[in-house]
Amino acid sequence: MVVVDFWAEWCAPCLMLAPTLDALAREYAGKVVFGKLNVDENRQTAAKYGIMSIPTLLFFKQGRLVDRVIGAVPKQIIEQRLRRLVQTR
């Protein structure tokens, strides 16, 4: 499973979410790969996935987009999604 964080350097909520994602990357090491995509540097990719607001997290499983979370949400919200998606085959 892969989680991609769509963010920008000027985005305060993105910067607030970064430590949470770093912690989750450590906790889910070996199960989930976390990546970051700067929307200012990758406008076409952001447009391809309909990113209208940042931060946005996209969850991919076996190459398919299976979920998304928009905004700087609490760690528990992201963990709920991860647990559900990691458990389902």
C-alpha positions, 0 to 999 in steps of 0.5 A: 500500500502507498500513501501519497501526501499532496502538499506545498511548501507555503501550506501551513496545514501541510506543514502541521500534518508532516510530523504525523505522517512521519510518525505513521511512516515509522509505525507502518514501516514494511506495510505502507510506503509514504510519499510526498508530491509537491503540487507546485512542482507536479501540477499535471499529476495533481490535476490528474487526481483532481487535487483541489485542496491541500493537504490531500492524502491519496491511498493506493492499493495494488496500484489503484486509488482506493481512498483519500483524506482531505485536510490536516486531520487528526492522526486517528482519522488516518490510522482508521483508514490505514487499518481498514485498508491494510487488513483488506486483501 
